Amino acid sequence: MAIVNVTDQNFNEEIANGVVLVDFWATWCGPCKMIAPVLEEIDAEIGDQVKIAKLDVDNNQATAAEYQVMSIPTLLLFKDGQQVGKTVGFQPKEALLEFINSHK
């Protein structure tokens, strides 16, 4: 499954089913750029088990505000539309896999 870009308009629809990891990021954010290839690797490995979505906080401020995202990157994990986990800041791949697997 490919990583999808979500917006304020389609956010709720995209997180409604299954396990979804949402990366709240911005183009100017250094750690966000560092985590992007890690998310690509995770998608390649377990993309059939978890959907990965990216939300640009500069262009989609309503959703970022709704989930009280104060610093980026913030990764929120949803299961069938309900938030089940949150992690803030750059995380190595092993830590992110553990985070995802502990909430599936």
PyMOL commands that set and color helices and strands:
alter all, ss='L'
color gray80, all
select helices_A, chain A and resi 11-15+30-46+61-66+93-103
alter helices_A, ss='H'
color red, helices_A
select strands_A, chain A and resi 4-6+19-25+51-56+74-79+82-88
alter strands_A, ss='S'
color yellow, strands_A
deselect
rebuild
show_as cartoon
